[in-house]
Amino acid sequence: MLQEIILAGFGGQGVMSMGQLLAYAGLEENKFVSWIPSYGPEMRGGTANCSVTISDEEVSSPIITEPNTLIVLNRPSLEKFEKDVQPNGWILLNSSFVDLEPQRRDLSVLKIPAMEIASEKLNNTRVANMIILGAFVQLTGAVNLESVIGALKKVLPDYRHHLIPLNRQALELGIDLALKAL
């Protein structure tokens, strides 16, 4: 199994934390991982993306030029990275912020109105990224839900552990959305 993912959006949307969680979840499962963050000129509101590789074998290079999966949280990220996705790959997009249809027809696309779902079902838009991450977990099988929860316990400081149940709910909503889409 080799999963190469590019996650992209504006700073503050949780792109880096999603990538970090995937990398730690892979480590929880004794897989080989790499995580490379890339920030725009501003930390919050500027562009942000990261590359994550999760593999059963050693990662030869952490640089990803043709991801299996693209997770986009804003329109500029779709415009920038869509062309790079491998044929028959996945694009998961936050349709709350991406008002553009992907142009390629050789990809599977899952549109998730993550902000609306997070607001309506969880009363907290800060976990919108976790809904998309849950869908990714279900669609690819790169890591499992319990590994992501374990990663949350390691990544979040102790004083934020009370947020883990909310994050689990968001992840489970994403898993359900992906199941319905398949």
C-alpha positions in Angstrom: 0.0 0.0 0.0 1.3 3.4 -1.0 -0.8 6.5 -0.4 0.6 9.9 -1.4 -1.6 12.8 -0.4 -1.5 16.5 -0.9 -3.6 18.5 1.5 -4.1 22.2 0.7 -6.1 25.2 1.8 -5.8 28.5 3.6 -3.9 28.9 6.8 -6.1 28.3 9.7 -8.3 25.6 8.0 -6.4 22.8 9.7 -4.4 21.6 6.7 -1.2 21.1 8.7 -3.0 19.4 11.5 -4.7 17.0 9.1 -1.4 16.1 7.6 0.3 15.7 10.9 -2.6 13.4 12.2 -2.3 11.2 9.1 1.5 10.9 9.6 1.1 10.0 13.3 -1.7 7.6 12.5 0.5 5.8 10.0 3.2 5.6 12.7 0.6 4.2 15.1 0.1 1.4 12.5 3.9 0.8 12.1 3.8 2.2 8.6 6.5 4.3 6.9 5.5 7.9 6.7 6.7 11.4 5.6 5.1 14.8 6.2 6.3 17.9 4.6 4.6 21.2 5.4 4.6 24.3 3.1 3.3 27.7 4.2 2.5 30.8 2.3 3.6 34.3 3.3 1.1 34.5 6.1 0.4 31.8 8.7 -3.3 32.5 9.0 -5.2 33.3 5.8 -2.2 32.6 3.5 -1.9 29.5 1.5 -0.9 26.3 3.2 -0.3 22.8 2.0 1.4 19.6 3.0 2.5 16.4 1.5 2.0 13.1 3.4 3.1 9.7 2.3 1.9 6.5 4.1 3.4 3.3 2.9 3.9 -0.4 3.9 7.5 0.0 2.5 10.2 2.5 3.0 9.5 5.9 1.5 12.1 6.6 -1.1 11.4 10.3 -1.4 9.1 12.5 0.6 8.5 14.8 -2.4 5.1 14.1 -4.0 4.6 15.2 -7.6 1.6 12.9 -8.5 -0.6 12.3 -5.4 -3.1 9.4 -5.2 -5.4 11.8 -3.3 -5.8 15.5 -3.2 -7.7 17.1 -0.3 -8.6 20.7 -1.0 -10.2 23.1 1.4 -10.3 26.2 -1.0 -10.7 27.0 -4.6 -7.1 28.2 -5.3 -5.8 24.8 -4.0 -8.0 23.0 -6.5 -6.8 25.2 -9.3 -3.2 24.6 -8.3 -3.1 20.9 -7.6 -5.8 19.2 -9.7 -3.5 18.7 -12.6 -1.0 16.7 -10.5 -3.3 13.9 -9.2 -2.7 10.5 -10.7 -5.3 9.2 -13.1 -8.0 7.3 -11.2 -7.0 9.2 -8.0 -9.3 10.9 -5.6 -10.1 14.6 -5.0 -11.9 15.3 -1.7 -13.0 18.9 -1.6 -14.7 21.2 0.9 -17.6 22.4 -1.2 -18.3 25.1 1.4 -15.3 26.9 0.0 -14.7 25.4 -3.4 -17.3 26.7 -5.9 -15.4 25.2 -8.9 -16.0 21.8 -10.5 -12.9 19.8 -11.1 -12.0 19.8 -14.8 -10.6 16.3 -15.1 -12.9 13.3 -15.8 -10.3 10.6 -14.9 -10.6 11.2 -11.2 -13.1 10.3 -8.5 -14.5 13.4 -6.7 -16.2 13.6 -3.3 -17.6 17.0 -2.5 -18.3 17.6 1.2 -20.0 20.8 2.5 -17.9 20.4 5.6 -18.6 23.8 7.2 -22.3 23.4 6.9 -22.2 19.8 8.3 -19.9 20.8 11.1 -22.2 23.7 12.0 -25.5 21.9 11.7 -24.6 18.5 13.2 -21.8 19.4 15.7 -22.4 23.1 16.3 -18.7 23.7 15.8 -17.1 24.7 12.4 -13.6 24.2 13.7 -13.9 20.4 13.1 -14.9 20.8 9.4 -11.4 19.5 8.4 -12.0 16.4 10.5 -15.1 15.5 8.6 -13.0 15.5 5.4 -10.3 13.5 7.1 -12.9 10.9 8.1 -14.0 10.6 4.5 -10.4 10.1 3.4 -9.9 7.3 6.0 -12.9 5.5 4.7 -12.2 5.9 1.0 -8.6 5.0 1.0 -8.0 2.7 4.0 -4.6 4.3 4.4 -5.1 4.4 8.2 -7.9 3.5 10.4 -10.1 5.6 12.7 -8.6 4.3 15.9 -5.1 5.3 14.7 -6.3 8.8 14.0 -7.8 9.0 17.5 -4.6 7.7 18.9 -2.7 10.4 17.0 -5.0 13.1 18.4 -4.1 12.0 21.9 -0.4 12.5 21.0 -0.7 15.6 18.9 -3.1 17.6 21.1 -1.8 19.0 24.3 -3.4 17.5 27.5 -5.5 20.6 28.1 -7.2 20.0 24.6 -8.0 16.3 25.2 -11.6 17.2 26.0 -12.0 18.0 22.3 -11.2 14.4 21.2 -14.8 13.2 21.5 -15.9 16.1 19.2 -13.2 15.3 16.7 -14.2 11.6 16.8 -17.8 12.6 16.0 -16.6 14.7 13.0 -14.4 11.9 11.8 -17.4 9.5 12.0 -19.6 11.9 10.0 -16.9 11.9 7.3 -16.8 8.1 7.3 -20.6 7.9 6.9 -20.5 10.4 4.1 -17.9 8.3 2.3 -19.9 5.1 2.8 -22.9 6.8 1.2 -20.8 8.0 -1.7 -19.4 4.6 -2.6 
